[in-house]
Amino acid sequence: MTSNTRVVVIGAGLAGVRLARRLGELGVPALCVGEEEHRPYNRVLLAEVLAGRYSPEVIALPAPAGLVRARVTGIDRAARAVTCADGTRIGYGTLVLATGSNPVLPPLRGLFTPDRVLPEGVHAFRTMDDCLGLSKAVRPGVRAVVIGGGLLGVSAARALARRGAQVVLAQQSERLMERHLDPDASRLVREHLTGLGVEVHTECRVRDVRCVGGAVRSVEMADGYALDADLVVLACGVRPRAGLAKEAGLAVHKGVLVDDELRTSDPHIRAVGDCAQHDGTVYGLAAPALEQADVLAELLAAEAGGSGVLGQAGDASARYRGTRALTRLTLAGQDCLDLAAFGETVPRPGDDVVRLADSTRGTYRKVVVRDDRLVGGVLVGELGTVGALARAWEGAEPLPSDGGPLLHLLTNDGGS
C-alpha cells in the first residue's frame, strides 16, 4: 500500500491489535506500531500473572500481520508521517491513535529519586514489565503496601497475598472500589481480602515514601503513622496517554476528542481505546475499546473499498454511539472472587431496589429499577444471572410484567 492509503495504528494493546486484525480480515492491511518488547497481551489478566496463576504466554494476544516494534515520538500532520525514536519515518493515509493510558503517580514526597525514577521496590502496575518486576520481587513474607483500592488495587493486593506477601491496602476514600460498587458489595470485597490476610485501611491517605540507599523502607500516612514496606504498588488509577496527540495540535481534553466516527480534530487521524474521549467520556475499560475498534474497522474498510484499495466492503454507516459498560472482575483459583457492576448502583429517591444477600455462600445481588426499567446492578459471588440482567439493562426496554430477568436474580442457584 502506498503511504497515502496506508492505515497506521499506534499502539499494540487490546484496541490496537483488535483494529489491525479486524482490518486484515476485511482485506485492508494495517501497520501496527507497538513499543513494548513483549508480544501483545491482554492487560486485563495481568493480575493473574502476578498471582502466579497464568504465565505471560497464556495472556498473549494473536499478533496482527503487520506489527512493528518502535516508539513513536512525533506526528507530522502536514507530511502525514510519524517519527520513531530511532529516526524512522512512517507515512500514513489514516493514522489511528490507540496509545492507551498511563498510570497515575500520586504526588507523594520521596516517590522519585533525584533522577526522576521510582526507587527500588516501588512499582506501578500497568504493563507486563511492571508485572514481571513485581513477580521477581515478591516472595513469602515480603511486606507490601498497595496504594489505591479501586479495581486495579484490589486485584494487585489479592495477587500479592496469594504469593505469600504481607499486604496492606491503603484506600483514600471511604470504601473499596467506590466507583463501581455500593457499600454492601464493597464490604464483601473487603471481607474477601481480609480473609486472605490483607490488612485494609480506608479513609487513609499516604503522604510520604521513605527510602534508604535508594530502596523503599516504609510509607507514612497523613496522620503520621508509618508502615514498614519492602514493596509499594501504585494503583491510583490511569489517565489517557494523549501526549502525542497534544503535541501534534489535536483537540485534547481528558483524552483525545473523537466523534461518532472516532475521528479526531484532524480528518486523517482517528483514536480508539483508553486514549479516546467520546461524548465527554473516557471509558478506560476493555469492552468500549473493543467496540470502538470494531466500528472503526468497518468505517476504514468502507473507505478503503471506495478508494480502490482491494478489500471487502465495510459498513460505511457504522457509528460509535457509546458503550453501556459492565465492569467485571474474576479472580479464579482457590478463594475465588467474582463480581460485576453495571449502570447506576446507587438508587435515586423513588427507585425500586431488589436485593438478595446470602452470607453463608458469600453472594450478594442487587438491581435498581426506575420506571419499570433496569438502570443498574451489582453482583458478588455467583454470576449466573449477570448475562440476562446486562441484556435487560443494555436494551433499556420495560421489564416484563411477570418479572422477567428479575426472577432469575431471586433464585438460589444463581440462575443457572
KETOR-82821 format. One record per residue (C-alpha): x, y, z; residue in three letters. Coordinates in steps of 0.05 Angstrom, whole numbers, plus 32768, in hexadecimal, padded with zeros to 4 digits. Example, Ala and Ser with C-alpha at 12.3 -4.5 7.8 and 13.67 -1.06 7.14 Angstrom:
80F67FA6809CALA/81117FEB808FSER/
This chain:
800080008000MET/801980467FF1THR/802080788029SER/7FE2809E8015ASN/7FB680618021THR/7FDC803F8059ARG/7FB98035809CVAL/7FEB803C80D5VAL/7FD6802A811CVAL/800080458156ILE/7FF880158190GLY/7FF77FC98196ALA/7FC87FC181D0GLY/7F827FA481CELEU/7F647FDB81A3ALA/7F9F7FE28172GLY/7FA77F978167VAL/7F5C7F8D8160ARG/7F587FC4812CLEU/7F947FAC8104ALA/7F7C7F648103ARG/7F357F7780F1ARG/7F4E7FA380B8LEU/7F777F68809FGLY/7F397F3C809FGLU/7F167F718075LEU/7F4F7F728043GLY/7F6E7FB4805AVAL/7FB67FA98071PRO/7FCB7FD580ABALA/800E7FE380CBLEU/800B7FDE8117CYS/80438001813DVAL/804E7FEB8185GLY/80867FFF81B3GLU/80857FC681E5GLU/80B67F8D81D7GLU/80847F5981EDHIS/80507F3881C1ARG/800E7F5E81C3PRO/7FE97F478201TYR/7FA77F4E8225ASN/7FB47F82825AARG/7F757F6F8280VAL/7F967F2E8295LEU/7FD77F4A82B0LEU/7FC17F3E82F8ALA/7FBB7EF382E9GLU/80037EF482D0VAL/80197F178310LEU/7FF27EE48339ALA/80197EAC8316GLY/7FDA7E8E82F8ARG/7FEC7E9E82B0TYR/802D7EA4828BSER/80377EE1825EPRO/802E7EB38221GLU/7FE77EA18237VAL/7FCF7EE98233ILE/7FF17EF881F1ALA/7FC57F1281B8LEU/7FCB7EF98170PRO/7FF97F2C8151ALA/7FE17F518113PRO/80057F4380D2ALA/80267F8880CEGLY/80467F938112LEU/80827FC1811BVAL/80A87FCB815CARG/80B680158162ALA/80A78051818EARG/80848089816AVAL/809E80CD8180THR/807A80FD8152GLY/80438107811FILE/804F813380E2ASP/8007814280CDARG/801C816C8090ALA/804681338073ALA/801780FE808FARG/805080D780AFALA/806680C180F4VAL/80AD80C3810ETHR/80C9808B813ACYS/80FE808F816FALA/8132806F8141ASP/812680A5810CGLY/80FA807A80DFTHR/80C0809E80BEARG/8080807980ACILE/804E8097807CGLY/8004808F8086TYR/7FC3809C8062GLY/7F9B809180A1THR/7FBB809280E5LEU/7F9980718120VAL/7FAE80828167LEU/7FA580468195ALA/7FD9805E81C7THR/7FB380488205GLY/7FBE80678249SER/7FF58074827BASN/7FF2806482C6PRO/7FE4809F82F4VAL/802080AB8320LEU/800880CE835FPRO/802C810C8379PRO/804F80EA83B3LEU/808E810483D3ARG/80C980D783C4GLY/80A680B3838CLEU/80DD80C28359PHE/812980BF835DTHR/815080FE834BPRO/815480E58302ASP/810780DE8300ARG/810180928302VAL/80DA80698334LEU/8105804F836EPRO/811580058374GLU/80D87FE0838DGLY/80A580138374VAL/807C7FFB8339HIS/80448013830DALA/80167FDB82F7PHE/80027FE782AFARG/80307FC3827ETHR/804E7F7D8277MET/80917F99828DASP/80707FB482CCASP/80517F7082D8CYS/80927F4982CCLEU/80B97F7982F9GLY/80877F6F8331LEU/80877F238326SER/80D27F22832DLYS/80D17F4C836DALA/80977F2A8392VAL/80A57EEF83C0ARG/80857ED183FDPRO/80877F018438GLY/80997F3F8410VAL/80767F7E842AARG/804D7F9E83F2ALA/80247FDD83F4VAL/7FF17FE783BCVAL/7FDB802F83B4ILE/7F9680348395GLY/7F58800983A1GLY/7F37800A835DGLY/7F327FD1832CLEU/7F7D7FCE8320LEU/7F907FD68369GLY/7F627F9E8380VAL/7F7D7F708349SER/7FC57F80835BALA/7FBA7F7783A6ALA/7F997F34839CARG/7FCF7F1C836CALA/80077F30839CLEU/7FE47F0E83D6ALA/7FDD7ECE83ADARG/80297ED183A4ARG/80337ED283F0GLY/80417F1D83F9ALA/802A7F438437GLN/7FFD7F758415VAL/7FE07FB7842DVAL/7FAE7FD983FFLEU/7FA88025840AALA/7F6A804583EBGLN/7F5E809083F0GLN/7F12808D83E9SER/7EE1806E8419GLU/7EDA802B83F7ARG/7EFA7FFD83C4LEU/7EE88003837AMET/7EBA803D8389GLU/7EB3804F833FARG/7E92800C8330HIS/7E757FED836FLEU/7E41800083A2ASP/7E547FFD83EDPRO/7E3A7FB683F8ASP/7E607F9983BCALA/7E9E7FC083D0SER/7E9A7FA28416ARG/7E997F5C83F8LEU/7ED87F6C83CFVAL/7EF97F86840EARG/7EE67F468434GLU/7F027F1C83FBHIS/7F457F4083FELEU/7F477F3D844ATHR/7F3B7EF38446GLY/7F7A7EED841BLEU/7FA27F138450GLY/7FA07F58842FVAL/7F9E7F918461GLU/7F6E7FC58444VAL/7F6E800E8458HIS/7F39803D843BTHR/7F3680888442GLU/7F8080848446CYS/7FAF80B2841FARG/7FF880A18413VAL/802480DF8419ARG/806C80C98413ASP/8098809183F7VAL/80D680868421ARG/811480698401CYS/815880538419VAL/8191804A83E7GLY/8161805383ADGLY/8131801C83C4ALA/80ED802583E4VAL/80E98015842FARG/80A780328446SER/806C805E8434VAL/804F80938461GLU/800580A38468MET/7FE880E8846EALA/7FDD80DD84B8ASP/802780CE84C2GLY/8020808284C9TYR/8056805D84A3ALA/805180198481LEU/80907FF08474ASP/80947FDD842BALA/80C27FB583FEASP/80937FC083C3LEU/80647FF883B1VAL/80317FEF8379VAL/8012802D835BLEU/7FCB801E8345ALA/7FAF80658345CYS/7F8B80628303GLY/7F9E807382BCVAL/7F9A80AF828EARG/7F9680B08241PRO/7FD980AF821EARG/7FCC80EB81F2ALA/8010810D81F0GLY/801E80FD81A7LEU/7FDA81188193ALA/7FE2815781BCLYS/8028816581A0GLU/800C815C815AALA/7FD781918167GLY/7F9A8163816ALEU/7F5F81758196ALA/7F6B815581DAVAL/7F43815D821AHIS/7F498122824ALYS/7F5780F6820EGLY/7F5B810081C2VAL/7F18811B81ACLEU/7EF480EF8179VAL/7EB180F08157ASP/7E8280B68146ASP/7EB180A0810FGLU/7EEB80A08140LEU/7F0980DB8119ARG/7F34810E813DTHR/7F3A8158812CSER/7F66814280F2ASP/7F3D811D80BDPRO/7F7780ED80AFHIS/7F8080D880F8ILE/7F5280AC8121ARG/7F5780948169ALA/7F3C8058818FVAL/7F42803981D4GLY/7F5B80578215ASP/7F79809581F4CYS/7F3780AA81D2ALA/7F0180D681EFGLN/7EBD80CE81CFHIS/7E8280F981E1ASP/7EA381108221GLY/7EB680CA8238THR/7EF980A7823FVAL/7EE7805F824DTYR/7F29803E8260GLY/7F0A7FF98259LEU/7F147FBF8229ALA/7ECD7FB8820EALA/7EC7800081F3PRO/7F0D7FFC81D5ALA/7EFB7FBD81AFLEU/7EB97FD98198GLU/7EDB8019817FGLN/7F0E7FEF8159ALA/7ED87FC68137ASP/7EB180048122VAL/7EF080268107LEU/7F047FE780E0ALA/7EC17FE880BCGLU/7EC9803280ABLEU/7F11802D8093LEU/7F017FEF8069ALA/7EC880148048ALA/7EF580508039GLU/7F2C8023801EALA/7EFA80007FF1GLY/7EE280427FD7GLY/7F2980597FC8SER/7F39801D7F9DGLY/7F617FF67FD0VAL/7F557FAC7FCBLEU/7F2A7F988006GLY/7EE67F80801CGLN/7EB07FB48024ALA/7EAB7FD0806AGLY/7E6F7FF28087ASP/7E72803C8075ALA/7E37804A80A2SER/7E58802E80E0ALA/7E5A805F811AARG/7E71805C8162TYR/7E3A80748190ARG/7E5A806481D2GLY/7E5E802581FCTHR/7E3380118237ARG/7E6F7FF28259ALA/7E6B7FB9828BLEU/7EA57FB382BBTHR/7EB77F6B82CCARG/7EEF7F5082F7LEU/7EFC7F0682F9THR/7F377EED8321LEU/7F377EA2831CALA/7F567E6A8344GLY/7F4C7E58838CGLN/7F267E8E83B2ASP/7F0E7EAC8370CYS/7EF17EF2836BLEU/7EBB7EFE8336ASP/7E957F3F8330LEU/7E727F6A82FDALA/7E547FB082FEALA/7E2F7FD882CAPHE/7E08801982C4GLY/7DF180408301GLU/7DFE8015833ETHR/7DE7804B836FVAL/7D9C8057836BPRO/7D7A809B8366ARG/7D3D80AC8390PRO/7D0180878373GLY/7D29804F8354ASP/7D1880078363ASP/7D507FDB837EVAL/7D517F8F837EVAL/7D887F7283AAARG/7D9B7F2C83BDLEU/7DD57F1B83EBALA/7DED7ED78403ASP/7E237EDD8437SER/7E2F7E928439THR/7E3F7E8E83F0ARG/7E5F7ED383EEGLY/7E317EEB83B6THR/7E0F7F2E83ACTYR/7DE17F458375ARG/7DBF7F88836DLYS/7D9A7FAA8334VAL/7D7F7FF0832EVAL/7D3E7FF98307VAL/7D24803D82F1ARG/7CE2804582CBASP/7CE07FFA82BEASP/7D257FFB829FARG/7D647FDC82BALEU/7D96801582C4VAL/7DCE7FF282EBGLY/7DE47FB78314GLY/7E1B7F98833DVAL/7E2A7F4D8344LEU/7E5F7F2D8370VAL/7E6A7EE28371GLY/7E407EB88343GLU/7E367EDD8302LEU/7E077EAF82DEGLY/7DD47EE782D4THR/7E047F1D82BCVAL/7DF97F0F8272GLY/7DAD7F168274ALA/7DB17F5382A1LEU/7DE57F758276ALA/7DBC7F698237ARG/7D7E7F868258ALA/7DA67FC3826ETRP/7DC87FCD822BGLU/7D867FC88206GLY/7D657FFB8234ALA/7D237FD98226GLU/7CEA7FD78258PRO/7CEE7F998283LEU/7CB87F648277PRO/7C7E7F6682A7SER/7C8E7F2082BFASP/7CD27F3582DAGLY/7CFB7F1D829FGLY/7D457F1B82AEPRO/7D397F3382F5LEU/7D1D7EEF8306LEU/7D627ED182F7HIS/7D807F018329LEU/7D567EE38361LEU/7D667E9A8353THR/7D947E778383ASN/7DBD7E54834DASP/7DD77E93832DGLY/7DA87E8D82F2GLY/7DCE7E5382D3SER/
